């Protein structure tokens, strides 16, 4: 419980720094410090979850959170300092979803609920069609690859949740949906049209997603 409180505090400060950073320069440094710190706190939250569902599940989730941490850092780097920061961040999160998918298929059948994959794929295609005109040519292939992994991870999280019908499954299911929501908001904000209070919406759903996925590691949730 105490570890979750620290995660909430760090995440709240990261979000506040991003929200106020546009108007107060010093607030941006608060964001730079607490954004990776919040993700690191989630890593230790998953690390300390004992007993874990399985070593394979826990290791895959931990690796995915570390990849997310690296992605956080790349996405924070201003384009004037490193112009490929967004691309490297995208690739880092792509690897994170590979790791999360590895965890999600470790204790449930892949695509065990095909309808979940059909529905998520349809939603992803609609989003890609809308966003495509605003995508830079150099990012089109990486974005498509990322979207495919994100959709696959989300659909498997839903499929696993419906198959296992326990707390771990439900936590990962909601976490996968929150991750998809966060990335969808980020994409629309960046490639379609600015969204009011985008840092609040994107980061709150992102940290909720990571926390829920990390919480799914604990075998004590199993019913």
C-alpha positions in Angstrom: 0.0 0.0 0.0 2.8 2.4 0.9 4.6 1.8 -2.4 1.4 2.6 -4.3 1.2 5.9 -2.3 4.7 6.9 -3.5 3.8 6.0 -7.1 0.8 8.2 -6.9 2.8 11.1 -5.4 5.6 10.8 -8.0 3.1 10.5 -10.9 1.1 13.5 -9.7 4.2 15.6 -9.5 5.3 14.4 -13.0 1.8 15.3 -14.4 1.8 18.7 -12.6 5.2 19.5 -13.9 4.1 18.7 -17.5 0.9 20.7 -17.1 2.5 23.8 -15.7 5.8 23.5 -17.7 4.3 25.4 -20.6 3.8 28.5 -18.4 6.5 28.0 -15.7 9.9 27.0 -16.9 11.0 25.6 -13.6 8.0 23.3 -13.5 9.4 21.4 -16.5 12.3 20.3 -14.4 9.9 18.8 -11.9 8.4 16.8 -14.8 11.9 15.7 -15.9 12.7 14.4 -12.5 9.5 12.8 -11.4 8.4 11.2 -14.7 11.1 8.5 -14.7 11.0 8.3 -10.9 7.4 7.3 -11.0 8.0 4.6 -13.6 11.0 3.4 -11.5 8.7 3.2 -8.5 6.3 1.1 -10.5 9.2 -1.2 -11.3 10.0 -1.8 -7.7 6.3 -2.2 -6.9 6.3 -5.2 -9.4 9.7 -6.4 -8.1 8.4 -6.6 -4.6 5.2 -8.4 -5.5 5.6 -11.7 -3.7 4.6 -14.4 -4.3 4.4 -13.7 -8.0 2.2 -15.5 -10.3 5.3 -17.0 -12.0 8.9 -16.0 -12.5 8.3 -15.8 -16.2 5.3 -13.4 -15.8 7.1 -11.2 -13.3 10.4 -11.0 -15.3 8.6 -10.1 -18.5 6.6 -7.4 -16.8 9.7 -6.0 -15.1 11.5 -5.9 -18.4 8.6 -4.2 -20.0 8.6 -1.5 -17.3 12.3 -0.9 -17.8 11.7 -0.5 -21.5 9.0 2.0 -20.6 11.4 3.9 -18.4 13.8 4.2 -21.3 11.0 5.3 -23.5 10.0 8.0 -20.9 13.5 9.4 -21.0 13.7 9.5 -24.8 10.3 11.2 -25.1 11.3 13.9 -22.6 14.4 14.9 -24.6 13.6 18.1 -26.5 13.7 17.9 -30.3 16.3 20.6 -30.3 18.7 18.4 -28.3 18.0 15.1 -29.9 15.7 15.1 -32.9 15.3 11.3 -32.9 14.0 11.2 -29.4 10.4 10.4 -30.4 11.4 7.6 -32.7 13.7 6.0 -30.1 11.0 6.4 -27.5 8.5 4.7 -29.8 10.9 1.8 -30.3 11.5 1.5 -26.6 7.7 1.2 -25.9 7.4 -1.2 -28.8 9.9 -3.5 -26.9 7.9 -2.9 -23.8 4.7 -4.2 -25.4 6.6 -7.3 -26.7 7.6 -8.0 -23.0 4.0 -7.4 -21.7 2.7 -9.7 -24.5 5.2 -12.3 -23.4 3.8 -12.1 -19.9 0.2 -12.2 -21.0 0.7 -15.4 -23.0 2.7 -17.2 -20.3 -0.4 -18.4 -18.5 -3.2 -18.1 -21.0 -3.8 -19.2 -24.6 -2.9 -16.6 -27.2 -6.0 -15.1 -28.9 -8.2 -17.4 -26.8 -11.0 -14.9 -27.2 -10.8 -14.1 -31.0 -13.6 -11.5 -30.8 -11.4 -9.3 -28.6 -8.7 -9.2 -31.3 -11.3 -8.4 -34.0 -12.8 -5.5 -32.0 -9.4 -4.0 -31.0 -8.0 -4.4 -34.5 -11.1 -2.6 -36.0 -10.6 0.3 -33.5 -6.9 0.5 -34.4 -7.6 0.6 -38.1 -10.0 3.4 -37.7 -7.5 5.4 -35.6 -4.7 4.8 -38.2 -7.0 6.0 -41.1 -7.7 9.2 -39.2 -4.2 9.8 -38.1 -2.4 8.8 -41.3 -2.5 12.2 -43.1 -0.7 13.8 -40.2 2.1 11.2 -39.9 5.5 12.2 -41.1 6.7 9.9 -43.8 9.7 8.8 -41.7 7.5 7.7 -38.9 4.8 5.8 -40.8 6.5 2.4 -40.7 7.6 2.6 -37.0 4.1 3.9 -36.0 2.3 1.1 -37.9 4.7 -1.5 -36.2 4.1 0.1 -32.8 0.3 0.2 -33.3 0.2 -3.5 -34.2 2.2 -4.5 -31.1 0.0 -2.2 -28.9 -3.2 -3.6 -30.3 -2.0 -7.2 -29.9 -1.0 -6.6 -26.3 -4.3 -5.0 -25.5 -6.3 -7.7 -27.2 -4.3 -10.4 -25.4 -4.8 -8.6 -22.1 -8.6 -8.7 -22.7 -8.4 -12.3 -23.9 -6.4 -13.4 -20.8 -8.7 -11.6 -18.5 -11.8 -13.3 -20.0 -10.0 -16.7 -19.8 -8.6 -16.5 -16.3 -11.5 -14.6 -14.7 -9.4 -13.7 -11.7 -8.1 -10.4 -10.2 -4.7 -10.6 -12.0 -6.5 -11.1 -15.3 -8.8 -8.1 -14.6 -6.0 -5.8 -13.5 -4.0 -6.6 -16.7 -7.1 -6.2 -18.8 -7.9 -2.7 -17.5 -4.2 -1.9 -17.7 -4.0 -2.8 -21.3 -7.0 -0.7 -22.2 -5.5 2.3 -20.3 -2.3 1.9 -22.2 -4.2 1.9 -25.5 -6.1 5.0 -24.3 -2.9 6.8 -23.3 -1.2 6.1 -26.6 -4.3 7.0 -28.6 -4.5 10.4 -26.9 -0.8 11.0 -27.4 -1.1 10.2 -31.1 -4.1 12.4 -31.7 -2.5 15.2 -29.7 0.7 15.0 -31.8 -0.5 14.1 -35.2 -4.1 15.3 -35.5 -5.0 18.2 -33.3 -3.9 19.6 -29.9 -5.9 18.2 -26.9 -6.7 20.5 -24.0 -4.8 19.4 -20.8 -3.1 16.6 -22.8 -0.3 16.0 -20.2 -3.0 15.3 -17.6 -5.0 12.9 -19.8 -2.1 11.1 -21.4 0.1 10.7 -18.3 -2.7 9.8 -15.8 -3.9 7.0 -18.1 -0.3 5.9 -18.7 0.7 5.6 -15.1 -2.6 3.9 -14.3 -1.9 1.4 -17.0 1.6 0.7 -15.8 0.5 0.4 -12.2 -2.3 -2.0 -13.0 -0.1 -4.2 -15.1 2.5 -4.2 -12.4 -0.2 -5.0 -9.8 -1.2 -8.1 -11.9 2.1 -9.7 -11.0 1.0 -10.6 -7.4 -0.3 -14.2 -7.2 -2.3 -13.2 -4.0 -4.8 -11.8 -6.5 -5.5 -15.2 -8.0 -9.0 -16.5 -7.1 
